[in-house]
Amino acid sequence: MEKSCKFIVNPIAGRGMGALVLPDIERMAKGSRTKYEIVCTERPQHAIELAREASVYGWDNVIAVGGDGTSNEVLNGLMQAWNAGRGKATMGLIGVGRGNDFAFGFGIPAGLEAGFQIIQQNQSGLMDIGYVIGGLFPQGRYFGNGVGIGFDAVVGFEALKLTHLHGFLNYVVAALRTIFLYFHAPLLCIEYDGVTITQPSLMVSIMNGRRMGGGFMMAPHSLPDDGLLDLCIAAQLSRLGILALIPRFMNGSQASHKAIRIGRAQKVHVTALDGVLPAHADGETLCTDGHELSIELIKQPIKILTGHANTT
């Protein structure tokens, strides 16, 4: 039996790529001969409302068409419906944004045709979901790919300013700029599953997926359905030390560096004892000057279309 699909499109994703692919989505959806509906977001947080309503009204698959921010909003809408016991829609992703890291973590290639092919196959697997409390979201916010605290959050903030650059290059240039903007690491207390670390920490990445910034492998061995978050913690480094680490993050070999600590956990608590926490979740700003964040993992609450029957 064919599954119904609600496509939630962010028209400004990928510097306007979302709007450009609308006719192709219509053409492909018609050709699939399935029940479908296409709706565009009109404002921030709109995809949350649309996804929640789609799940409540019984759509089988709710597809985020955009970048990481769109995916995060759709996820939050689906989780709100799930948490209220009012919907069990399966999530789908078509990555047409700048980074598409959320989709990458679930083995979904970027691009309209590749994403649509996975939707057509209609194979799904269960996915873990992260939940973070703090900053602009004292009530909490869900995430699918990861939370970045410190250096990589500032990279994301800087990348948004570089409107003339696209894709991974955008993030590389932003990272180089951030070396000079974000150098003095705040003193953090990081607690996770019985471990406590108190040190100046340049960056804390808490991952359900594998990649951030379109090409930085923050957790190359992470699995989004194993019940654990993967941590990558960087201590204070010199500017040259940060520069030398960037290639390691690009190929995922940073774990062997003396300034890097990795771990795995179900719950993480980060407190700034001196300084502040700039942070994001799936590229969406959590705070620019926060002081405390609590993160936990919810084990496999919903499904995602992945192109294969299970991700484990």
Short mmCIF file of the C-alpha atoms (twelve columns), coordinates in Angstrom:
data_MODEL
# 
_entry.id   MODEL 
# 
loop_
_atom_site.group_PDB 
_atom_site.id 
_atom_site.type_symbol 
_atom_site.label_atom_id 
_atom_site.label_alt_id 
_atom_site.label_comp_id 
_atom_site.label_asym_id 
_atom_site.label_seq_id 
_atom_site.Cartn_x 
_atom_site.Cartn_y 
_atom_site.Cartn_z 
_atom_site.pdbx_PDB_model_num 
ATOM 1   C CA . MET A 1   0.000  0.000  0.000   1 
ATOM 2   C CA . GLU A 2   1.398  3.399  -0.986  1 
ATOM 3   C CA . LYS A 3   2.029  5.830  1.862   1 
ATOM 4   C CA . SER A 4   0.768  9.423  1.792   1 
ATOM 5   C CA . CYS A 5   3.426  12.148 1.787   1 
ATOM 6   C CA . LYS A 6   3.269  15.713 3.097   1 
ATOM 7   C CA . PHE A 7   6.186  17.774 1.732   1 
ATOM 8   C CA . ILE A 8   7.178  20.756 3.880   1 
ATOM 9   C CA . VAL A 9   9.399  23.004 1.772   1 
ATOM 10  C CA . ASN A 10  11.522 25.888 3.003   1 
ATOM 11  C CA . PRO A 11  11.711 28.133 -0.083  1 
ATOM 12  C CA . ILE A 12  14.737 30.076 1.174   1 
ATOM 13  C CA . ALA A 13  16.831 27.008 2.089   1 
ATOM 14  C CA . GLY A 14  20.137 26.735 0.252   1 
ATOM 15  C CA . ARG A 15  20.094 30.404 -0.776  1 
ATOM 16  C CA . GLY A 16  16.752 29.907 -2.540  1 
ATOM 17  C CA . MET A 17  17.229 26.343 -3.749  1 
ATOM 18  C CA . GLY A 18  14.067 25.301 -1.905  1 
ATOM 19  C CA . ALA A 19  11.955 27.531 -4.153  1 
ATOM 20  C CA . LEU A 20  13.763 26.400 -7.304  1 
ATOM 21  C CA . VAL A 21  13.003 22.707 -6.731  1 
ATOM 22  C CA . LEU A 22  9.259  23.202 -6.130  1 
ATOM 23  C CA . PRO A 23  8.237  22.400 -9.754  1 
ATOM 24  C CA . ASP A 24  10.392 19.272 -9.710  1 
ATOM 25  C CA . ILE A 25  8.891  18.078 -6.439  1 
ATOM 26  C CA . GLU A 26  5.427  18.537 -7.961  1 
ATOM 27  C CA . ARG A 27  6.447  16.604 -11.078 1 
ATOM 28  C CA . MET A 28  8.050  13.746 -9.158  1 
ATOM 29  C CA . ALA A 29  5.203  13.484 -6.674  1 
ATOM 30  C CA . LYS A 30  2.636  13.336 -9.480  1 
ATOM 31  C CA . GLY A 31  4.643  10.650 -11.208 1 
ATOM 32  C CA . SER A 32  4.722  8.540  -8.059  1 
ATOM 33  C CA . ARG A 33  0.916  8.271  -8.044  1 
ATOM 34  C CA . THR A 34  0.765  8.562  -4.270  1 
ATOM 35  C CA . LYS A 35  -1.383 10.891 -2.207  1 
ATOM 36  C CA . TYR A 36  0.684  13.995 -1.582  1 
ATOM 37  C CA . GLU A 37  0.535  17.623 -0.599  1 
ATOM 38  C CA . ILE A 38  3.206  20.316 -0.862  1 
ATOM 39  C CA . VAL A 39  3.270  23.298 1.482   1 
ATOM 40  C CA . CYS A 40  5.865  26.068 1.872   1 
ATOM 41  C CA . THR A 41  7.006  27.593 5.135   1 
ATOM 42  C CA . GLU A 42  6.328  31.295 5.541   1 
ATOM 43  C CA . ARG A 43  8.230  32.206 8.720   1 
ATOM 44  C CA . PRO A 44  10.589 30.789 11.353  1 
ATOM 45  C CA . GLN A 45  9.035  27.934 13.366  1 
ATOM 46  C CA . HIS A 46  6.314  27.459 10.721  1 
ATOM 47  C CA . ALA A 47  7.601  23.989 9.794   1 
ATOM 48  C CA . ILE A 48  7.100  22.911 13.422  1 
ATOM 49  C CA . GLU A 49  3.406  23.766 13.199  1 
ATOM 50  C CA . LEU A 50  2.988  22.179 9.774   1 
ATOM 51  C CA . ALA A 51  4.704  18.945 10.767  1 
ATOM 52  C CA . ARG A 52  2.764  18.623 14.005  1 
ATOM 53  C CA . GLU A 53  -0.528 19.137 12.184  1 
ATOM 54  C CA . ALA A 54  0.420  16.705 9.422   1 
ATOM 55  C CA . SER A 55  1.188  13.992 11.957  1 
ATOM 56  C CA . VAL A 56  -1.989 14.634 13.946  1 
ATOM 57  C CA . TYR A 57  -4.113 14.524 10.753  1 
ATOM 58  C CA . GLY A 58  -2.733 11.146 9.787   1 
ATOM 59  C CA . TRP A 59  -0.176 11.724 7.037   1 
ATOM 60  C CA . ASP A 60  2.056  8.661  6.815   1 
ATOM 61  C CA . ASN A 61  5.281  10.429 5.800   1 
ATOM 62  C CA . VAL A 62  6.222  14.038 6.549   1 
ATOM 63  C CA . ILE A 63  9.103  15.176 4.360   1 
ATOM 64  C CA . ALA A 64  11.412 18.091 5.235   1 
ATOM 65  C CA . VAL A 65  12.681 19.772 2.057   1 
ATOM 66  C CA . GLY A 66  15.437 22.199 2.926   1 
ATOM 67  C CA . GLY A 67  18.545 22.235 5.078   1 
ATOM 68  C CA . ASP A 68  19.358 21.323 8.651   1 
ATOM 69  C CA . GLY A 69  17.150 24.052 10.097  1 
ATOM 70  C CA . THR A 70  14.113 22.834 8.167   1 
ATOM 71  C CA . SER A 71  14.827 19.245 9.192   1 
ATOM 72  C CA . ASN A 72  15.113 20.317 12.823  1 
ATOM 73  C CA . GLU A 73  11.792 22.167 12.740  1 
ATOM 74  C CA . VAL A 74  9.972  19.238 11.121  1 
ATOM 75  C CA . LEU A 75  11.501 16.915 13.697  1 
ATOM 76  C CA . ASN A 76  10.290 19.152 16.518  1 
ATOM 77  C CA . GLY A 77  6.769  19.171 15.100  1 
ATOM 78  C CA . LEU A 78  6.701  15.384 14.772  1 
ATOM 79  C CA . MET A 79  8.060  14.955 18.289  1 
ATOM 80  C CA . GLN A 80  5.475  17.335 19.723  1 
ATOM 81  C CA . ALA A 81  2.749  15.189 18.148  1 
ATOM 82  C CA . TRP A 82  4.443  11.986 19.351  1 
ATOM 83  C CA . ASN A 83  4.888  13.351 22.876  1 
ATOM 84  C CA . ALA A 84  1.187  14.216 23.015  1 
ATOM 85  C CA . GLY A 85  0.252  10.749 21.748  1 
ATOM 86  C CA . ARG A 86  -1.421 12.249 18.687  1 
ATOM 87  C CA . GLY A 87  0.642  11.136 15.727  1 
ATOM 88  C CA . LYS A 88  3.066  8.523  14.427  1 
ATOM 89  C CA . ALA A 89  4.238  9.949  11.118  1 
ATOM 90  C CA . THR A 90  7.535  8.790  9.626   1 
ATOM 91  C CA . MET A 91  10.051 11.521 8.879   1 
ATOM 92  C CA . GLY A 92  11.650 11.973 5.459   1 
ATOM 93  C CA . LEU A 93  14.456 14.261 4.311   1 
ATOM 94  C CA . ILE A 94  15.334 15.937 1.026   1 
ATOM 95  C CA . GLY A 95  18.528 17.895 1.571   1 
ATOM 96  C CA . VAL A 96  18.714 21.068 -0.516  1 
ATOM 97  C CA . GLY A 97  20.317 23.301 2.115   1 
ATOM 98  C CA . ARG A 98  23.899 24.445 2.685   1 
ATOM 99  C CA . GLY A 99  25.240 21.724 4.969   1 
ATOM 100 C CA . ASN A 100 22.673 18.881 4.919   1 
ATOM 101 C CA . ASP A 101 24.441 17.325 7.920   1 
ATOM 102 C CA . PHE A 102 21.194 16.060 9.459   1 
ATOM 103 C CA . ALA A 103 20.467 13.979 6.345   1 
ATOM 104 C CA . PHE A 104 24.095 12.828 6.102   1 
ATOM 105 C CA . GLY A 105 23.888 11.295 9.575   1 
ATOM 106 C CA . PHE A 106 21.091 9.029  8.373   1 
ATOM 107 C CA . GLY A 107 22.863 8.040  5.154   1 
ATOM 108 C CA . ILE A 108 20.674 10.246 2.963   1 
ATOM 109 C CA . PRO A 109 22.570 11.899 0.082   1 
ATOM 110 C CA . ALA A 110 22.054 15.595 -0.601  1 
ATOM 111 C CA . GLY A 111 19.981 16.639 -3.592  1 
ATOM 112 C CA . LEU A 112 16.391 16.362 -4.731  1 
ATOM 113 C CA . GLU A 113 16.645 13.264 -6.907  1 
ATOM 114 C CA . ALA A 114 18.622 11.197 -4.373  1 
ATOM 115 C CA . GLY A 115 16.295 12.182 -1.552  1 
ATOM 116 C CA . PHE A 116 13.167 11.484 -3.569  1 
ATOM 117 C CA . GLN A 117 14.465 8.053  -4.569  1 
ATOM 118 C CA . ILE A 118 14.747 7.095  -0.888  1 
ATOM 119 C CA . ILE A 119 11.194 8.294  -0.291  1 
ATOM 120 C CA . GLN A 120 10.024 6.163  -3.207  1 
ATOM 121 C CA . GLN A 121 11.661 3.075  -1.726  1 
ATOM 122 C CA . ASN A 122 9.568  3.638  1.417   1 
ATOM 123 C CA . GLN A 123 11.986 1.794  3.709   1 
ATOM 124 C CA . SER A 124 12.285 3.130  7.248   1 
ATOM 125 C CA . GLY A 125 14.317 2.632  10.400  1 
ATOM 126 C CA . LEU A 126 13.939 3.831  13.968  1 
ATOM 127 C CA . MET A 127 15.885 6.926  14.990  1 
ATOM 128 C CA . ASP A 128 17.135 8.252  18.319  1 
ATOM 129 C CA . ILE A 129 16.288 11.857 19.130  1 
ATOM 130 C CA . GLY A 130 18.211 14.316 21.287  1 
ATOM 131 C CA . TYR A 131 16.581 16.790 23.643  1 
ATOM 132 C CA . VAL A 132 18.285 19.922 24.971  1 
ATOM 133 C CA . ILE A 133 17.096 22.306 27.690  1 
ATOM 134 C CA . GLY A 134 18.571 25.773 28.225  1 
ATOM 135 C CA . GLY A 135 19.391 29.047 26.530  1 
ATOM 136 C CA . LEU A 136 16.509 30.294 24.403  1 
ATOM 137 C CA . PHE A 137 14.634 27.035 25.046  1 
ATOM 138 C CA . PRO A 138 14.033 26.527 28.779  1 
ATOM 139 C CA . GLN A 139 11.090 24.369 27.708  1 
ATOM 140 C CA . GLY A 140 13.433 22.211 25.607  1 
ATOM 141 C CA . ARG A 141 14.113 21.575 21.928  1 
ATOM 142 C CA . TYR A 142 14.593 18.320 20.027  1 
ATOM 143 C CA . PHE A 143 17.501 17.657 17.681  1 
ATOM 144 C CA . GLY A 144 18.438 14.899 15.285  1 
ATOM 145 C CA . ASN A 145 22.063 15.590 14.349  1 
ATOM 146 C CA . GLY A 146 23.793 17.296 17.243  1 
ATOM 147 C CA . VAL A 147 24.457 20.141 19.650  1 
ATOM 148 C CA . GLY A 148 27.562 22.272 19.213  1 
ATOM 149 C CA . ILE A 149 28.919 24.399 22.054  1 
ATOM 150 C CA . GLY A 150 31.726 26.911 21.670  1 
ATOM 151 C CA . PHE A 151 33.923 27.091 18.594  1 
ATOM 152 C CA . ASP A 152 31.692 25.189 16.169  1 
ATOM 153 C CA . ALA A 153 28.634 27.198 17.234  1 
ATOM 154 C CA . VAL A 154 30.478 30.443 16.458  1 
ATOM 155 C CA . VAL A 155 31.528 28.950 13.100  1 
ATOM 156 C CA . GLY A 156 27.841 28.467 12.318  1 
ATOM 157 C CA . PHE A 157 27.016 32.023 13.338  1 
ATOM 158 C CA . GLU A 158 29.816 33.359 11.119  1 
ATOM 159 C CA . ALA A 159 28.797 31.131 8.196   1 
ATOM 160 C CA . LEU A 160 25.394 32.827 8.111   1 
ATOM 161 C CA . LYS A 161 27.129 36.150 7.481   1 
ATOM 162 C CA . LEU A 162 29.047 34.840 4.441   1 
ATOM 163 C CA . THR A 163 26.194 35.141 1.977   1 
ATOM 164 C CA . HIS A 164 28.514 35.135 -1.065  1 
ATOM 165 C CA . LEU A 165 29.870 31.643 -0.296  1 
ATOM 166 C CA . HIS A 166 28.042 28.323 -0.587  1 
ATOM 167 C CA . GLY A 167 28.354 24.750 0.645   1 
ATOM 168 C CA . PHE A 168 31.332 23.462 2.594   1 
ATOM 169 C CA . LEU A 169 33.540 26.382 1.515   1 
ATOM 170 C CA . ASN A 170 31.199 28.665 3.444   1 
ATOM 171 C CA . TYR A 171 31.963 26.782 6.669   1 
ATOM 172 C CA . VAL A 172 35.710 26.486 6.008   1 
ATOM 173 C CA . VAL A 173 36.055 30.259 5.621   1 
ATOM 174 C CA . ALA A 174 33.838 30.764 8.678   1 
ATOM 175 C CA . ALA A 175 36.089 28.417 10.683  1 
ATOM 176 C CA . LEU A 176 39.179 30.400 9.694   1 
ATOM 177 C CA . ARG A 177 37.480 33.636 10.753  1 
ATOM 178 C CA . THR A 178 36.391 32.086 14.047  1 
ATOM 179 C CA . ILE A 179 39.993 31.269 14.989  1 
ATOM 180 C CA . PHE A 180 40.514 35.002 15.487  1 
ATOM 181 C CA . LEU A 181 37.093 35.713 17.001  1 
ATOM 182 C CA . TYR A 182 36.764 32.844 19.482  1 
ATOM 183 C CA . PHE A 183 40.113 32.052 21.018  1 
ATOM 184 C CA . HIS A 184 39.846 32.107 24.820  1 
ATOM 185 C CA . ALA A 185 37.991 28.972 25.880  1 
ATOM 186 C CA . PRO A 186 35.466 29.309 28.728  1 
ATOM 187 C CA . LEU A 187 35.959 27.250 31.876  1 
ATOM 188 C CA . LEU A 188 33.362 24.481 31.661  1 
ATOM 189 C CA . CYS A 189 32.092 21.731 33.922  1 
ATOM 190 C CA . ILE A 190 31.029 18.848 31.673  1 
ATOM 191 C CA . GLU A 191 29.169 15.962 33.315  1 
ATOM 192 C CA . TYR A 192 28.127 12.815 31.485  1 
ATOM 193 C CA . ASP A 193 27.173 9.361  32.773  1 
ATOM 194 C CA . GLY A 194 29.295 9.493  35.922  1 
ATOM 195 C CA . VAL A 195 32.221 11.427 34.409  1 
ATOM 196 C CA . THR A 196 33.012 15.031 35.376  1 
ATOM 197 C CA . ILE A 197 35.492 17.205 33.456  1 
ATOM 198 C CA . THR A 198 36.347 20.717 34.589  1 
ATOM 199 C CA . GLN A 199 38.620 22.523 32.160  1 
ATOM 200 C CA . PRO A 200 38.800 25.396 29.667  1 
ATOM 201 C CA . SER A 201 37.034 23.870 26.656  1 
ATOM 202 C CA . LEU A 202 37.201 25.423 23.226  1 
ATOM 203 C CA . MET A 203 34.439 23.182 21.880  1 
ATOM 204 C CA . VAL A 204 31.975 20.528 22.992  1 
ATOM 205 C CA . SER A 205 30.134 18.581 20.284  1 
ATOM 206 C CA . ILE A 206 27.320 16.284 21.403  1 
ATOM 207 C CA . MET A 207 26.341 14.188 18.424  1 
ATOM 208 C CA . ASN A 208 23.565 11.848 17.382  1 
ATOM 209 C CA . GLY A 209 24.713 12.138 13.760  1 
ATOM 210 C CA . ARG A 210 28.271 12.269 12.423  1 
ATOM 211 C CA . ARG A 211 28.991 15.589 10.745  1 
ATOM 212 C CA . MET A 212 28.599 19.351 11.167  1 
ATOM 213 C CA . GLY A 213 29.364 22.308 8.933   1 
ATOM 214 C CA . GLY A 214 28.943 20.367 5.700   1 
ATOM 215 C CA . GLY A 215 32.214 18.433 6.089   1 
ATOM 216 C CA . PHE A 216 33.566 18.387 9.642   1 
ATOM 217 C CA . MET A 217 33.341 14.827 11.009  1 
ATOM 218 C CA . MET A 218 32.675 15.559 14.668  1 
ATOM 219 C CA . ALA A 219 31.725 11.947 15.454  1 
ATOM 220 C CA . PRO A 220 32.766 9.719  12.534  1 
ATOM 221 C CA . HIS A 221 31.646 6.504  14.240  1 
ATOM 222 C CA . SER A 222 28.311 7.714  15.614  1 
ATOM 223 C CA . LEU A 223 25.143 5.723  14.903  1 
ATOM 224 C CA . PRO A 224 21.782 7.522  15.129  1 
ATOM 225 C CA . ASP A 225 19.939 4.519  16.564  1 
ATOM 226 C CA . ASP A 226 22.349 3.053  19.159  1 
ATOM 227 C CA . GLY A 227 20.913 4.776  22.226  1 
ATOM 228 C CA . LEU A 228 23.995 6.905  22.895  1 
ATOM 229 C CA . LEU A 229 25.247 10.398 22.159  1 
ATOM 230 C CA . ASP A 230 28.861 10.743 20.951  1 
ATOM 231 C CA . LEU A 231 30.940 13.486 22.578  1 
ATOM 232 C CA . CYS A 232 33.954 15.337 21.200  1 
ATOM 233 C CA . ILE A 233 35.541 17.778 23.669  1 
ATOM 234 C CA . ALA A 234 38.406 20.076 22.693  1 
ATOM 235 C CA . ALA A 235 40.549 21.736 25.362  1 
ATOM 236 C CA . GLN A 236 42.144 25.173 25.041  1 
ATOM 237 C CA . LEU A 237 44.479 25.441 22.043  1 
ATOM 238 C CA . SER A 238 46.614 28.123 20.458  1 
ATOM 239 C CA . ARG A 239 45.430 29.660 17.216  1 
ATOM 240 C CA . LEU A 240 47.980 27.564 15.333  1 
ATOM 241 C CA . GLY A 241 46.797 24.514 17.246  1 
ATOM 242 C CA . ILE A 242 43.214 25.144 16.152  1 
ATOM 243 C CA . LEU A 243 44.320 25.627 12.563  1 
ATOM 244 C CA . ALA A 244 46.232 22.337 12.640  1 
ATOM 245 C CA . LEU A 245 43.157 20.512 13.975  1 
ATOM 246 C CA . ILE A 246 40.826 21.604 11.168  1 
ATOM 247 C CA . PRO A 247 42.131 18.998 8.643   1 
ATOM 248 C CA . ARG A 248 41.755 16.299 11.307  1 
ATOM 249 C CA . PHE A 249 38.099 17.191 11.762  1 
ATOM 250 C CA . MET A 250 37.646 17.073 7.997   1 
ATOM 251 C CA . ASN A 251 38.860 13.459 7.836   1 
ATOM 252 C CA . GLY A 252 37.598 12.382 11.265  1 
ATOM 253 C CA . SER A 253 41.014 11.639 12.795  1 
ATOM 254 C CA . GLN A 254 40.897 14.174 15.664  1 
ATOM 255 C CA . ALA A 255 40.420 11.555 18.415  1 
ATOM 256 C CA . SER A 256 44.158 10.819 18.584  1 
ATOM 257 C CA . HIS A 257 45.059 14.463 19.288  1 
ATOM 258 C CA . LYS A 258 46.138 15.157 22.890  1 
ATOM 259 C CA . ALA A 259 43.705 18.081 23.244  1 
ATOM 260 C CA . ILE A 260 40.679 15.999 22.229  1 
ATOM 261 C CA . ARG A 261 38.599 13.818 24.508  1 
ATOM 262 C CA . ILE A 262 35.821 11.607 23.209  1 
ATOM 263 C CA . GLY A 263 33.053 9.846  25.087  1 
ATOM 264 C CA . ARG A 264 29.585 8.372  24.847  1 
ATOM 265 C CA . ALA A 265 26.609 9.079  27.044  1 
ATOM 266 C CA . GLN A 266 22.842 9.132  27.395  1 
ATOM 267 C CA . LYS A 267 22.817 12.403 29.354  1 
ATOM 268 C CA . VAL A 268 25.168 15.396 29.326  1 
ATOM 269 C CA . HIS A 269 25.180 18.538 31.462  1 
ATOM 270 C CA . VAL A 270 27.401 21.519 30.580  1 
ATOM 271 C CA . THR A 271 27.891 24.536 32.844  1 
ATOM 272 C CA . ALA A 272 30.006 27.621 32.178  1 
ATOM 273 C CA . LEU A 273 31.919 28.377 35.390  1 
ATOM 274 C CA . ASP A 274 33.725 31.279 33.743  1 
ATOM 275 C CA . GLY A 275 32.684 32.707 30.381  1 
ATOM 276 C CA . VAL A 276 29.573 31.843 28.355  1 
ATOM 277 C CA . LEU A 277 28.171 29.143 26.094  1 
ATOM 278 C CA . PRO A 278 27.445 29.981 22.452  1 
ATOM 279 C CA . ALA A 279 25.491 26.942 21.257  1 
ATOM 280 C CA . HIS A 280 23.345 25.529 18.468  1 
ATOM 281 C CA . ALA A 281 21.215 22.452 17.856  1 
ATOM 282 C CA . ASP A 282 21.171 21.208 14.239  1 
ATOM 283 C CA . GLY A 283 22.441 24.636 13.222  1 
ATOM 284 C CA . GLU A 284 19.612 26.462 15.023  1 
ATOM 285 C CA . THR A 285 20.769 28.924 17.679  1 
ATOM 286 C CA . LEU A 286 20.253 27.755 21.262  1 
ATOM 287 C CA . CYS A 287 22.060 30.703 22.826  1 
ATOM 288 C CA . THR A 288 24.893 33.142 22.197  1 
ATOM 289 C CA . ASP A 289 25.789 33.735 25.845  1 
ATOM 290 C CA . GLY A 290 24.158 30.918 27.829  1 
ATOM 291 C CA . HIS A 291 25.495 29.413 31.052  1 
ATOM 292 C CA . GLU A 292 23.932 25.968 31.331  1 
ATOM 293 C CA . LEU A 293 22.637 23.257 28.995  1 
ATOM 294 C CA . SER A 294 21.190 19.815 29.722  1 
ATOM 295 C CA . ILE A 295 21.102 17.249 26.930  1 
ATOM 296 C CA . GLU A 296 19.644 13.750 26.865  1 
ATOM 297 C CA . LEU A 297 18.812 11.061 24.325  1 
ATOM 298 C CA . ILE A 298 15.368 9.612  23.684  1 
ATOM 299 C CA . LYS A 299 15.668 6.047  22.416  1 
ATOM 300 C CA . GLN A 300 14.018 5.470  19.017  1 
ATOM 301 C CA . PRO A 301 10.682 7.319  19.399  1 
ATOM 302 C CA . ILE A 302 9.936  7.719  15.683  1 
ATOM 303 C CA . LYS A 303 10.973 6.388  12.278  1 
ATOM 304 C CA . ILE A 304 12.853 7.941  9.389   1 
ATOM 305 C CA . LEU A 305 12.939 6.997  5.715   1 
ATOM 306 C CA . THR A 306 16.499 5.802  5.134   1 
ATOM 307 C CA . GLY A 307 16.462 3.587  2.051   1 
ATOM 308 C CA . HIS A 308 17.010 0.428  4.071   1 
ATOM 309 C CA . ALA A 309 14.882 -1.459 6.534   1 
ATOM 310 C CA . ASN A 310 16.856 -0.659 9.702   1 
ATOM 311 C CA . THR A 311 19.871 1.433  10.564  1 
ATOM 312 C CA . THR A 312 21.355 -1.046 13.044  1 
# 
